């Protein structure tokens, strides 16, 4: 799902004060995590997710994981840096 992200949303997604509301722990990406992401996206338009260090070893693996989560949650990856990603539900 590749849509243009509005400037206001992109600015909010990059804001460090946006709280992390979902963590990917040692269990990795589970069905429960996908359900939680979908529920949070239904309540708010931006959801910040953080993967534990070492869980996703390189940047390509992290980006692939974040893009897969966006696709499965029918959202857009608004911003990602390191092990943090922000998803937007238009």
PyMOL Python script that loads the backbone (N, CA, C, O; Angstrom):
from pymol import cmd

cmd.read_pdbstr("""\
ATOM      1  N   UNK A   1       0.848  -1.156   0.000  1.00  0.00           N
ATOM      2  CA  UNK A   1       0.000   0.000   0.000  1.00  0.00           C
ATOM      3  C   UNK A   1       0.902   1.230   0.000  1.00  0.00           C
ATOM      4  O   UNK A   1       1.411   1.617   1.052  1.00  0.00           O
ATOM      5  N   UNK A   2       1.102   1.832  -1.124  1.00  0.00           N
ATOM      6  CA  UNK A   2       1.990   2.990  -1.186  1.00  0.00           C
ATOM      7  C   UNK A   2       1.172   4.224  -1.562  1.00  0.00           C
ATOM      8  O   UNK A   2       0.832   4.426  -2.728  1.00  0.00           O
ATOM      9  N   UNK A   3       0.867   5.031  -0.577  1.00  0.00           N
ATOM     10  CA  UNK A   3       0.156   6.279  -0.773  1.00  0.00           C
ATOM     11  C   UNK A   3       1.027   7.401  -0.259  1.00  0.00           C
ATOM     12  O   UNK A   3       1.917   7.192   0.566  1.00  0.00           O
ATOM     13  N   UNK A   4       0.766   8.571  -0.747  1.00  0.00           N
ATOM     14  CA  UNK A   4       1.484   9.741  -0.281  1.00  0.00           C
ATOM     15  C   UNK A   4       1.050  10.053   1.147  1.00  0.00           C
ATOM     16  O   UNK A   4      -0.143  10.118   1.445  1.00  0.00           O
ATOM     17  N   UNK A   5       2.022  10.242   2.015  1.00  0.00           N
ATOM     18  CA  UNK A   5       1.730  10.550   3.411  1.00  0.00           C
ATOM     19  C   UNK A   5       1.658  12.067   3.562  1.00  0.00           C
ATOM     20  O   UNK A   5       2.604  12.764   3.194  1.00  0.00           O
ATOM     21  N   UNK A   6       0.547  12.594   4.099  1.00  0.00           N
ATOM     22  CA  UNK A   6       0.438  14.048   4.285  1.00  0.00           C
ATOM     23  C   UNK A   6       1.563  14.578   5.177  1.00  0.00           C
ATOM     24  O   UNK A   6       2.038  13.881   6.073  1.00  0.00           O
ATOM     25  N   UNK A   7       1.978  15.810   4.921  1.00  0.00           N
ATOM     26  CA  UNK A   7       3.098  16.397   5.665  1.00  0.00           C
ATOM     27  C   UNK A   7       2.843  16.430   7.167  1.00  0.00           C
ATOM     28  O   UNK A   7       3.755  16.185   7.957  1.00  0.00           O
ATOM     29  N   UNK A   8       1.623  16.727   7.560  1.00  0.00           N
ATOM     30  CA  UNK A   8       1.294  16.779   8.986  1.00  0.00           C
ATOM     31  C   UNK A   8       1.449  15.424   9.662  1.00  0.00           C
ATOM     32  O   UNK A   8       1.933  15.335  10.790  1.00  0.00           O
ATOM     33  N   UNK A   9       1.037  14.375   8.968  1.00  0.00           N
ATOM     34  CA  UNK A   9       1.164  13.013   9.507  1.00  0.00           C
ATOM     35  C   UNK A   9       2.633  12.625   9.573  1.00  0.00           C
ATOM     36  O   UNK A   9       3.075  12.037  10.560  1.00  0.00           O
ATOM     37  N   UNK A  10       3.394  12.946   8.534  1.00  0.00           N
ATOM     38  CA  UNK A  10       4.825  12.620   8.517  1.00  0.00           C
ATOM     39  C   UNK A  10       5.548  13.327   9.663  1.00  0.00           C
ATOM     40  O   UNK A  10       6.432  12.751  10.297  1.00  0.00           O
ATOM     41  N   UNK A  11       5.168  14.566   9.921  1.00  0.00           N
ATOM     42  CA  UNK A  11       5.792  15.319  11.014  1.00  0.00           C
ATOM     43  C   UNK A  11       5.460  14.682  12.363  1.00  0.00           C
ATOM     44  O   UNK A  11       6.336  14.548  13.218  1.00  0.00           O
ATOM     45  N   UNK A  12       4.212  14.294  12.556  1.00  0.00           N
ATOM     46  CA  UNK A  12       3.814  13.631  13.802  1.00  0.00           C
ATOM     47  C   UNK A  12       4.536  12.295  13.963  1.00  0.00           C
ATOM     48  O   UNK A  12       4.948  11.937  15.067  1.00  0.00           O
ATOM     49  N   UNK A  13       4.687  11.559  12.862  1.00  0.00           N
ATOM     50  CA  UNK A  13       5.337  10.243  12.908  1.00  0.00           C
ATOM     51  C   UNK A  13       6.799  10.360  13.324  1.00  0.00           C
ATOM     52  O   UNK A  13       7.331   9.466  13.981  1.00  0.00           O
ATOM     53  N   UNK A  14       7.447  11.450  12.947  1.00  0.00           N
ATOM     54  CA  UNK A  14       8.865  11.646  13.266  1.00  0.00           C
ATOM     55  C   UNK A  14       9.084  12.272  14.644  1.00  0.00           C
ATOM     56  O   UNK A  14      10.219  12.370  15.110  1.00  0.00           O
ATOM     57  N   UNK A  15       8.011  12.690  15.286  1.00  0.00           N
ATOM     58  CA  UNK A  15       8.107  13.347  16.590  1.00  0.00           C
ATOM     59  C   UNK A  15       8.516  12.342  17.663  1.00  0.00           C
ATOM     60  O   UNK A  15       7.856  11.320  17.852  1.00  0.00           O
ATOM     61  N   UNK A  16       9.597  12.635  18.355  1.00  0.00           N
ATOM     62  CA  UNK A  16      10.120  11.730  19.388  1.00  0.00           C
ATOM     63  C   UNK A  16       9.177  11.603  20.580  1.00  0.00           C
ATOM     64  O   UNK A  16       9.276  10.641  21.342  1.00  0.00           O
ATOM     65  N   UNK A  17       8.267  12.555  20.751  1.00  0.00           N
ATOM     66  CA  UNK A  17       7.357  12.490  21.897  1.00  0.00           C
ATOM     67  C   UNK A  17       6.193  11.517  21.681  1.00  0.00           C
ATOM     68  O   UNK A  17       5.450  11.230  22.620  1.00  0.00           O
ATOM     69  N   UNK A  18       6.027  11.012  20.464  1.00  0.00           N
ATOM     70  CA  UNK A  18       4.997  10.004  20.208  1.00  0.00           C
ATOM     71  C   UNK A  18       5.368   8.741  20.987  1.00  0.00           C
ATOM     72  O   UNK A  18       6.445   8.185  20.776  1.00  0.00           O
ATOM     73  N   UNK A  19       4.493   8.283  21.880  1.00  0.00           N
ATOM     74  CA  UNK A  19       4.867   7.144  22.733  1.00  0.00           C
ATOM     75  C   UNK A  19       4.840   5.806  21.991  1.00  0.00           C
ATOM     76  O   UNK A  19       4.024   5.590  21.095  1.00  0.00           O
ATOM     77  N   UNK A  20       5.750   4.919  22.385  1.00  0.00           N
ATOM     78  CA  UNK A  20       5.755   3.549  21.871  1.00  0.00           C
ATOM     79  C   UNK A  20       4.593   2.828  22.544  1.00  0.00           C
ATOM     80  O   UNK A  20       4.506   2.797  23.772  1.00  0.00           O
ATOM     81  N   UNK A  21       3.699   2.248  21.742  1.00  0.00           N
ATOM     82  CA  UNK A  21       2.539   1.567  22.316  1.00  0.00           C
ATOM     83  C   UNK A  21       2.570   0.060  22.089  1.00  0.00           C
ATOM     84  O   UNK A  21       1.791  -0.674  22.697  1.00  0.00           O
ATOM     85  N   UNK A  22       3.469  -0.409  21.213  1.00  0.00           N
ATOM     86  CA  UNK A  22       3.601  -1.848  20.955  1.00  0.00           C
ATOM     87  C   UNK A  22       5.082  -2.189  20.914  1.00  0.00           C
ATOM     88  O   UNK A  22       5.888  -1.455  20.342  1.00  0.00           O
ATOM     89  N   UNK A  23       5.426  -3.311  21.528  1.00  0.00           N
ATOM     90  CA  UNK A  23       6.806  -3.809  21.487  1.00  0.00           C
ATOM     91  C   UNK A  23       6.822  -5.204  20.885  1.00  0.00           C
ATOM     92  O   UNK A  23       5.954  -6.030  21.168  1.00  0.00           O
ATOM     93  N   UNK A  24       7.823  -5.454  20.049  1.00  0.00           N
ATOM     94  CA  UNK A  24       8.054  -6.807  19.548  1.00  0.00           C
ATOM     95  C   UNK A  24       9.096  -7.415  20.468  1.00  0.00           C
ATOM     96  O   UNK A  24      10.250  -6.985  20.478  1.00  0.00           O
ATOM     97  N   UNK A  25       8.697  -8.402  21.233  1.00  0.00           N
ATOM     98  CA  UNK A  25       9.597  -9.037  22.193  1.00  0.00           C
ATOM     99  C   UNK A  25      10.279 -10.255  21.614  1.00  0.00           C
ATOM    100  O   UNK A  25      10.331 -10.439  20.398  1.00  0.00           O
ATOM    101  N   UNK A  26      10.804 -11.090  22.505  1.00  0.00           N
ATOM    102  CA  UNK A  26      11.564 -12.254  22.061  1.00  0.00           C
ATOM    103  C   UNK A  26      10.698 -13.266  21.319  1.00  0.00           C
ATOM    104  O   UNK A  26      11.226 -14.113  20.599  1.00  0.00           O
ATOM    105  N   UNK A  27       9.383 -13.193  21.482  1.00  0.00           N
ATOM    106  CA  UNK A  27       8.475 -14.083  20.757  1.00  0.00           C
ATOM    107  C   UNK A  27       8.327 -13.711  19.292  1.00  0.00           C
ATOM    108  O   UNK A  27       7.788 -14.488  18.504  1.00  0.00           O
ATOM    109  N   UNK A  28       8.802 -12.528  18.925  1.00  0.00           N
ATOM    110  CA  UNK A  28       8.717 -12.077  17.538  1.00  0.00           C
ATOM    111  C   UNK A  28       7.316 -11.612  17.169  1.00  0.00           C
ATOM    112  O   UNK A  28       6.508 -11.273  18.033  1.00  0.00           O
ATOM    113  N   UNK A  29       7.046 -11.602  15.874  1.00  0.00           N
ATOM    114  CA  UNK A  29       5.752 -11.162  15.365  1.00  0.00           C
ATOM    115  C   UNK A  29       4.771 -12.327  15.504  1.00  0.00           C
ATOM    116  O   UNK A  29       4.952 -13.386  14.904  1.00  0.00           O
ATOM    117  N   UNK A  30       3.739 -12.109  16.300  1.00  0.00           N
ATOM    118  CA  UNK A  30       2.739 -13.146  16.537  1.00  0.00           C
ATOM    119  C   UNK A  30       1.377 -12.660  16.054  1.00  0.00           C
ATOM    120  O   UNK A  30       1.198 -11.484  15.736  1.00  0.00           O
ATOM    121  N   UNK A  31       0.432 -13.573  16.004  1.00  0.00           N
ATOM    122  CA  UNK A  31      -0.933 -13.217  15.630  1.00  0.00           C
ATOM    123  C   UNK A  31      -1.506 -12.210  16.626  1.00  0.00           C
ATOM    124  O   UNK A  31      -2.236 -11.295  16.244  1.00  0.00           O
ATOM    125  N   UNK A  32      -1.175 -12.383  17.891  1.00  0.00           N
ATOM    126  CA  UNK A  32      -1.646 -11.470  18.935  1.00  0.00           C
ATOM    127  C   UNK A  32      -1.112 -10.051  18.699  1.00  0.00           C
ATOM    128  O   UNK A  32      -1.832  -9.075  18.912  1.00  0.00           O
ATOM    129  N   UNK A  33       0.141  -9.934  18.263  1.00  0.00           N
ATOM    130  CA  UNK A  33       0.722  -8.626  17.974  1.00  0.00           C
ATOM    131  C   UNK A  33      -0.013  -7.969  16.811  1.00  0.00           C
ATOM    132  O   UNK A  33      -0.273  -6.766  16.846  1.00  0.00           O
ATOM    133  N   UNK A  34      -0.351  -8.744  15.781  1.00  0.00           N
ATOM    134  CA  UNK A  34      -1.080  -8.202  14.633  1.00  0.00           C
ATOM    135  C   UNK A  34      -2.475  -7.725  15.040  1.00  0.00           C
ATOM    136  O   UNK A  34      -2.942  -6.686  14.574  1.00  0.00           O
ATOM    137  N   UNK A  35      -3.128  -8.485  15.906  1.00  0.00           N
ATOM    138  CA  UNK A  35      -4.452  -8.089  16.398  1.00  0.00           C
ATOM    139  C   UNK A  35      -4.341  -6.789  17.190  1.00  0.00           C
ATOM    140  O   UNK A  35      -5.155  -5.882  17.014  1.00  0.00           O
ATOM    141  N   UNK A  36      -3.344  -6.698  18.055  1.00  0.00           N
ATOM    142  CA  UNK A  36      -3.142  -5.483  18.858  1.00  0.00           C
ATOM    143  C   UNK A  36      -2.856  -4.274  17.966  1.00  0.00           C
ATOM    144  O   UNK A  36      -3.376  -3.186  18.212  1.00  0.00           O
ATOM    145  N   UNK A  37      -2.039  -4.457  16.939  1.00  0.00           N
ATOM    146  CA  UNK A  37      -1.736  -3.367  16.004  1.00  0.00           C
ATOM    147  C   UNK A  37      -3.011  -2.902  15.307  1.00  0.00           C
ATOM    148  O   UNK A  37      -3.254  -1.700  15.200  1.00  0.00           O
ATOM    149  N   UNK A  38      -3.821  -3.836  14.836  1.00  0.00           N
ATOM    150  CA  UNK A  38      -5.074  -3.488  14.159  1.00  0.00           C
ATOM    151  C   UNK A  38      -6.027  -2.754  15.106  1.00  0.00           C
ATOM    152  O   UNK A  38      -6.672  -1.782  14.712  1.00  0.00           O
ATOM    153  N   UNK A  39      -6.113  -3.221  16.354  1.00  0.00           N
ATOM    154  CA  UNK A  39      -6.993  -2.566  17.331  1.00  0.00           C
ATOM    155  C   UNK A  39      -6.538  -1.140  17.626  1.00  0.00           C
ATOM    156  O   UNK A  39      -7.357  -0.225  17.711  1.00  0.00           O
ATOM    157  N   UNK A  40      -5.234  -0.958  17.782  1.00  0.00           N
ATOM    158  CA  UNK A  40      -4.729   0.389  18.071  1.00  0.00           C
ATOM    159  C   UNK A  40      -4.905   1.317  16.875  1.00  0.00           C
ATOM    160  O   UNK A  40      -5.211   2.497  17.047  1.00  0.00           O
ATOM    161  N   UNK A  41      -4.716   0.797  15.666  1.00  0.00           N
ATOM    162  CA  UNK A  41      -4.904   1.625  14.472  1.00  0.00           C
ATOM    163  C   UNK A  41      -6.369   2.030  14.302  1.00  0.00           C
ATOM    164  O   UNK A  41      -6.662   3.072  13.716  1.00  0.00           O
ATOM    165  N   UNK A  42      -7.283   1.214  14.811  1.00  0.00           N
ATOM    166  CA  UNK A  42      -8.706   1.560  14.750  1.00  0.00           C
ATOM    167  C   UNK A  42      -9.030   2.708  15.707  1.00  0.00           C
ATOM    168  O   UNK A  42      -9.957   3.481  15.464  1.00  0.00           O
ATOM    169  N   UNK A  43      -8.265   2.817  16.793  1.00  0.00           N
ATOM    170  CA  UNK A  43      -8.513   3.854  17.804  1.00  0.00           C
ATOM    171  C   UNK A  43      -7.770   5.153  17.526  1.00  0.00           C
ATOM    172  O   UNK A  43      -8.281   6.235  17.818  1.00  0.00           O
ATOM    173  N   UNK A  44      -6.577   5.055  16.969  1.00  0.00           N
ATOM    174  CA  UNK A  44      -5.765   6.252  16.702  1.00  0.00           C
ATOM    175  C   UNK A  44      -5.125   6.105  15.333  1.00  0.00           C
ATOM    176  O   UNK A  44      -4.965   4.993  14.831  1.00  0.00           O
ATOM    177  N   UNK A  45      -4.764   7.221  14.733  1.00  0.00           N
ATOM    178  CA  UNK A  45      -4.247   7.146  13.368  1.00  0.00           C
ATOM    179  C   UNK A  45      -2.760   6.819  13.289  1.00  0.00           C
ATOM    180  O   UNK A  45      -2.295   6.366  12.243  1.00  0.00           O
ATOM    181  N   UNK A  46      -2.000   7.033  14.361  1.00  0.00           N
ATOM    182  CA  UNK A  46      -0.573   6.699  14.368  1.00  0.00           C
ATOM    183  C   UNK A  46      -0.263   5.752  15.522  1.00  0.00           C
ATOM    184  O   UNK A  46      -0.688   5.974  16.656  1.00  0.00           O
ATOM    185  N   UNK A  47       0.483   4.696  15.216  1.00  0.00           N
ATOM    186  CA  UNK A  47       0.895   3.733  16.236  1.00  0.00           C
ATOM    187  C   UNK A  47       2.397   3.529  16.105  1.00  0.00           C
ATOM    188  O   UNK A  47       2.909   3.233  15.025  1.00  0.00           O
ATOM    189  N   UNK A  48       3.094   3.692  17.227  1.00  0.00           N
ATOM    190  CA  UNK A  48       4.547   3.537  17.245  1.00  0.00           C
ATOM    191  C   UNK A  48       4.896   2.172  17.827  1.00  0.00           C
ATOM    192  O   UNK A  48       4.392   1.785  18.882  1.00  0.00           O
ATOM    193  N   UNK A  49       5.759   1.457  17.128  1.00  0.00           N
ATOM    194  CA  UNK A  49       6.152   0.108  17.501  1.00  0.00           C
ATOM    195  C   UNK A  49       7.661   0.053  17.641  1.00  0.00           C
ATOM    196  O   UNK A  49       8.385   0.693  16.878  1.00  0.00           O
ATOM    197  N   UNK A  50       8.131  -0.703  18.607  1.00  0.00           N
ATOM    198  CA  UNK A  50       9.570  -0.842  18.808  1.00  0.00           C
ATOM    199  C   UNK A  50       9.911  -2.319  18.925  1.00  0.00           C
ATOM    200  O   UNK A  50       9.258  -3.062  19.658  1.00  0.00           O
ATOM    201  N   UNK A  51      10.939  -2.739  18.197  1.00  0.00           N
ATOM    202  CA  UNK A  51      11.425  -4.119  18.273  1.00  0.00           C
ATOM    203  C   UNK A  51      12.601  -4.161  19.239  1.00  0.00           C
ATOM    204  O   UNK A  51      13.451  -3.270  19.232  1.00  0.00           O
ATOM    205  N   UNK A  52      12.648  -5.197  20.068  1.00  0.00           N
ATOM    206  CA  UNK A  52      13.772  -5.348  20.989  1.00  0.00           C
ATOM    207  C   UNK A  52      15.081  -5.422  20.218  1.00  0.00           C
ATOM    208  O   UNK A  52      15.135  -5.939  19.103  1.00  0.00           O
ATOM    209  N   UNK A  53      16.129  -4.898  20.827  1.00  0.00           N
ATOM    210  CA  UNK A  53      17.454  -4.941  20.204  1.00  0.00           C
ATOM    211  C   UNK A  53      17.864  -6.382  19.952  1.00  0.00           C
ATOM    212  O   UNK A  53      17.620  -7.262  20.779  1.00  0.00           O
ATOM    213  N   UNK A  54      18.478  -6.613  18.821  1.00  0.00           N
ATOM    214  CA  UNK A  54      18.980  -7.938  18.495  1.00  0.00           C
ATOM    215  C   UNK A  54      17.939  -8.868  17.909  1.00  0.00           C
ATOM    216  O   UNK A  54      18.287  -9.915  17.363  1.00  0.00           O
ATOM    217  N   UNK A  55      16.663  -8.509  18.010  1.00  0.00           N
ATOM    218  CA  UNK A  55      15.611  -9.368  17.482  1.00  0.00           C
ATOM    219  C   UNK A  55      15.647  -9.395  15.956  1.00  0.00           C
ATOM    220  O   UNK A  55      15.569 -10.459  15.340  1.00  0.00           O
ATOM    221  N   UNK A  56      15.763  -8.236  15.367  1.00  0.00           N
ATOM    222  CA  UNK A  56      15.876  -8.113  13.915  1.00  0.00           C
ATOM    223  C   UNK A  56      17.288  -7.622  13.644  1.00  0.00           C
ATOM    224  O   UNK A  56      17.605  -6.453  13.866  1.00  0.00           O
ATOM    225  N   UNK A  57      18.129  -8.523  13.165  1.00  0.00           N
ATOM    226  CA  UNK A  57      19.575  -8.299  13.180  1.00  0.00           C
ATOM    227  C   UNK A  57      20.097  -7.195  12.264  1.00  0.00           C
ATOM    228  O   UNK A  57      21.049  -6.504  12.626  1.00  0.00           O
ATOM    229  N   UNK A  58      19.500  -7.013  11.093  1.00  0.00           N
ATOM    230  CA  UNK A  58      20.037  -5.979  10.201  1.00  0.00           C
ATOM    231  C   UNK A  58      18.916  -5.090   9.670  1.00  0.00           C
ATOM    232  O   UNK A  58      17.734  -5.392   9.835  1.00  0.00           O
ATOM    233  N   UNK A  59      19.305  -4.003   9.037  1.00  0.00           N
ATOM    234  CA  UNK A  59      18.321  -3.012   8.598  1.00  0.00           C
ATOM    235  C   UNK A  59      17.367  -3.563   7.544  1.00  0.00           C
ATOM    236  O   UNK A  59      16.193  -3.193   7.522  1.00  0.00           O
ATOM    237  N   UNK A  60      17.850  -4.433   6.677  1.00  0.00           N
ATOM    238  CA  UNK A  60      16.991  -5.019   5.649  1.00  0.00           C
ATOM    239  C   UNK A  60      15.922  -5.896   6.289  1.00  0.00           C
ATOM    240  O   UNK A  60      14.754  -5.848   5.901  1.00  0.00           O
ATOM    241  N   UNK A  61      16.323  -6.687   7.260  1.00  0.00           N
ATOM    242  CA  UNK A  61      15.380  -7.563   7.959  1.00  0.00           C
ATOM    243  C   UNK A  61      14.333  -6.743   8.711  1.00  0.00           C
ATOM    244  O   UNK A  61      13.153  -7.092   8.708  1.00  0.00           O
ATOM    245  N   UNK A  62      14.760  -5.657   9.353  1.00  0.00           N
ATOM    246  CA  UNK A  62      13.824  -4.784  10.071  1.00  0.00           C
ATOM    247  C   UNK A  62      12.821  -4.158   9.113  1.00  0.00           C
ATOM    248  O   UNK A  62      11.616  -4.177   9.364  1.00  0.00           O
ATOM    249  N   UNK A  63      13.323  -3.605   8.015  1.00  0.00           N
ATOM    250  CA  UNK A  63      12.436  -2.950   7.057  1.00  0.00           C
ATOM    251  C   UNK A  63      11.446  -3.946   6.467  1.00  0.00           C
ATOM    252  O   UNK A  63      10.268  -3.626   6.310  1.00  0.00           O
ATOM    253  N   UNK A  64      11.910  -5.155   6.136  1.00  0.00           N
ATOM    254  CA  UNK A  64      11.014  -6.191   5.617  1.00  0.00           C
ATOM    255  C   UNK A  64       9.920  -6.523   6.626  1.00  0.00           C
ATOM    256  O   UNK A  64       8.753  -6.666   6.261  1.00  0.00           O
ATOM    257  N   UNK A  65      10.298  -6.644   7.885  1.00  0.00           N
ATOM    258  CA  UNK A  65       9.335  -6.946   8.947  1.00  0.00           C
ATOM    259  C   UNK A  65       8.318  -5.818   9.087  1.00  0.00           C
ATOM    260  O   UNK A  65       7.117  -6.073   9.167  1.00  0.00           O
ATOM    261  N   UNK A  66       8.787  -4.579   9.115  1.00  0.00           N
ATOM    262  CA  UNK A  66       7.889  -3.433   9.269  1.00  0.00           C
ATOM    263  C   UNK A  66       6.940  -3.315   8.072  1.00  0.00           C
ATOM    264  O   UNK A  66       5.758  -3.018   8.247  1.00  0.00           O
ATOM    265  N   UNK A  67       7.452  -3.545   6.859  1.00  0.00           N
ATOM    266  CA  UNK A  67       6.601  -3.473   5.669  1.00  0.00           C
ATOM    267  C   UNK A  67       5.560  -4.590   5.674  1.00  0.00           C
ATOM    268  O   UNK A  67       4.420  -4.383   5.260  1.00  0.00           O
ATOM    269  N   UNK A  68       5.953  -5.773   6.142  1.00  0.00           N
ATOM    270  CA  UNK A  68       5.012  -6.890   6.243  1.00  0.00           C
ATOM    271  C   UNK A  68       3.910  -6.575   7.259  1.00  0.00           C
ATOM    272  O   UNK A  68       2.738  -6.864   7.020  1.00  0.00           O
ATOM    273  N   UNK A  69       4.293  -5.985   8.387  1.00  0.00           N
ATOM    274  CA  UNK A  69       3.301  -5.592   9.393  1.00  0.00           C
ATOM    275  C   UNK A  69       2.328  -4.560   8.821  1.00  0.00           C
ATOM    276  O   UNK A  69       1.125  -4.633   9.067  1.00  0.00           O
ATOM    277  N   UNK A  70       2.847  -3.610   8.064  1.00  0.00           N
ATOM    278  CA  UNK A  70       1.988  -2.592   7.448  1.00  0.00           C
ATOM    279  C   UNK A  70       1.000  -3.242   6.483  1.00  0.00           C
ATOM    280  O   UNK A  70      -0.184  -2.907   6.473  1.00  0.00           O
ATOM    281  N   UNK A  71       1.496  -4.166   5.681  1.00  0.00           N
ATOM    282  CA  UNK A  71       0.631  -4.838   4.706  1.00  0.00           C
ATOM    283  C   UNK A  71      -0.451  -5.651   5.415  1.00  0.00           C
ATOM    284  O   UNK A  71      -1.621  -5.590   5.040  1.00  0.00           O
ATOM    285  N   UNK A  72      -0.062  -6.409   6.437  1.00  0.00           N
ATOM    286  CA  UNK A  72      -1.012  -7.274   7.135  1.00  0.00           C
ATOM    287  C   UNK A  72      -2.013  -6.489   7.980  1.00  0.00           C
ATOM    288  O   UNK A  72      -3.110  -6.977   8.249  1.00  0.00           O
ATOM    289  N   UNK A  73      -1.648  -5.292   8.396  1.00  0.00           N
ATOM    290  CA  UNK A  73      -2.569  -4.472   9.191  1.00  0.00           C
ATOM    291  C   UNK A  73      -3.310  -3.454   8.330  1.00  0.00           C
ATOM    292  O   UNK A  73      -4.066  -2.633   8.849  1.00  0.00           O
ATOM    293  N   UNK A  74      -3.096  -3.507   7.019  1.00  0.00           N
ATOM    294  CA  UNK A  74      -3.733  -2.584   6.079  1.00  0.00           C
ATOM    295  C   UNK A  74      -3.448  -1.133   6.460  1.00  0.00           C
ATOM    296  O   UNK A  74      -4.338  -0.282   6.466  1.00  0.00           O
ATOM    297  N   UNK A  75      -2.181  -0.882   6.777  1.00  0.00           N
ATOM    298  CA  UNK A  75      -1.750   0.466   7.141  1.00  0.00           C
ATOM    299  C   UNK A  75      -0.547   0.848   6.282  1.00  0.00           C
ATOM    300  O   UNK A  75      -0.141   0.102   5.391  1.00  0.00           O
ATOM    301  N   UNK A  76       0.006   2.005   6.562  1.00  0.00           N
ATOM    302  CA  UNK A  76       1.166   2.502   5.823  1.00  0.00           C
ATOM    303  C   UNK A  76       2.301   2.720   6.812  1.00  0.00           C
ATOM    304  O   UNK A  76       2.094   3.258   7.900  1.00  0.00           O
ATOM    305  N   UNK A  77       3.488   2.303   6.432  1.00  0.00           N
ATOM    306  CA  UNK A  77       4.678   2.560   7.240  1.00  0.00           C
ATOM    307  C   UNK A  77       5.027   4.031   7.045  1.00  0.00           C
ATOM    308  O   UNK A  77       5.605   4.408   6.026  1.00  0.00           O
ATOM    309  N   UNK A  78       4.676   4.855   8.022  1.00  0.00           N
ATOM    310  CA  UNK A  78       4.855   6.304   7.909  1.00  0.00           C
ATOM    311  C   UNK A  78       6.292   6.723   8.170  1.00  0.00           C
ATOM    312  O   UNK A  78       6.772   7.699   7.593  1.00  0.00           O
ATOM    313  N   UNK A  79       6.987   5.983   9.044  1.00  0.00           N
ATOM    314  CA  UNK A  79       8.355   6.350   9.401  1.00  0.00           C
ATOM    315  C   UNK A  79       9.014   5.156  10.072  1.00  0.00           C
ATOM    316  O   UNK A  79       8.380   4.437  10.846  1.00  0.00           O
ATOM    317  N   UNK A  80      10.278   4.952   9.773  1.00  0.00           N
ATOM    318  CA  UNK A  80      11.038   3.936  10.509  1.00  0.00           C
ATOM    319  C   UNK A  80      12.476   4.403  10.631  1.00  0.00           C
ATOM    320  O   UNK A  80      13.056   4.958   9.697  1.00  0.00           O
ATOM    321  N   UNK A  81      13.027   4.165  11.792  1.00  0.00           N
ATOM    322  CA  UNK A  81      14.425   4.476  12.041  1.00  0.00           C
ATOM    323  C   UNK A  81      14.921   3.481  13.083  1.00  0.00           C
ATOM    324  O   UNK A  81      14.337   3.347  14.158  1.00  0.00           O
ATOM    325  N   UNK A  82      15.988   2.798  12.754  1.00  0.00           N
ATOM    326  CA  UNK A  82      16.508   1.780  13.658  1.00  0.00           C
ATOM    327  C   UNK A  82      15.481   0.703  13.917  1.00  0.00           C
ATOM    328  O   UNK A  82      14.924   0.127  12.983  1.00  0.00           O
ATOM    329  N   UNK A  83      15.229   0.429  15.186  1.00  0.00           N
ATOM    330  CA  UNK A  83      14.275  -0.617  15.542  1.00  0.00           C
ATOM    331  C   UNK A  83      12.899  -0.057  15.923  1.00  0.00           C
ATOM    332  O   UNK A  83      12.133  -0.702  16.638  1.00  0.00           O
ATOM    333  N   UNK A  84      12.602   1.147  15.438  1.00  0.00           N
ATOM    334  CA  UNK A  84      11.324   1.807  15.722  1.00  0.00           C
ATOM    335  C   UNK A  84      10.595   2.087  14.406  1.00  0.00           C
ATOM    336  O   UNK A  84      11.196   2.523  13.424  1.00  0.00           O
ATOM    337  N   UNK A  85       9.289   1.827  14.412  1.00  0.00           N
ATOM    338  CA  UNK A  85       8.468   2.093  13.229  1.00  0.00           C
ATOM    339  C   UNK A  85       7.173   2.765  13.661  1.00  0.00           C
ATOM    340  O   UNK A  85       6.661   2.518  14.753  1.00  0.00           O
ATOM    341  N   UNK A  86       6.651   3.619  12.782  1.00  0.00           N
ATOM    342  CA  UNK A  86       5.374   4.279  13.032  1.00  0.00           C
ATOM    343  C   UNK A  86       4.444   3.931  11.877  1.00  0.00           C
ATOM    344  O   UNK A  86       4.784   4.115  10.708  1.00  0.00           O
ATOM    345  N   UNK A  87       3.262   3.426  12.227  1.00  0.00           N
ATOM    346  CA  UNK A  87       2.275   3.023  11.236  1.00  0.00           C
ATOM    347  C   UNK A  87       1.123   4.015  11.231  1.00  0.00           C
ATOM    348  O   UNK A  87       0.718   4.528  12.275  1.00  0.00           O
ATOM    349  N   UNK A  88       0.601   4.276  10.033  1.00  0.00           N
ATOM    350  CA  UNK A  88      -0.496   5.222   9.850  1.00  0.00           C
ATOM    351  C   UNK A  88      -1.636   4.519   9.141  1.00  0.00           C
ATOM    352  O   UNK A  88      -1.437   3.842   8.132  1.00  0.00           O
ATOM    353  N   UNK A  89      -2.828   4.687   9.678  1.00  0.00           N
ATOM    354  CA  UNK A  89      -4.036   4.139   9.058  1.00  0.00           C
ATOM    355  C   UNK A  89      -4.806   5.296   8.445  1.00  0.00           C
ATOM    356  O   UNK A  89      -5.405   6.091   9.170  1.00  0.00           O
ATOM    357  N   UNK A  90      -4.799   5.406   7.097  1.00  0.00           N
ATOM    358  CA  UNK A  90      -5.503   6.522   6.449  1.00  0.00           C
ATOM    359  C   UNK A  90      -7.014   6.428   6.593  1.00  0.00           C
ATOM    360  O   UNK A  90      -7.737   7.294   6.101  1.00  0.00           O
TER     361      UNK A  90
END
""", "prot")
cmd.dss("prot")
cmd.show_as("cartoon", "prot")
cmd.util.cbc("prot")
cmd.orient("prot")
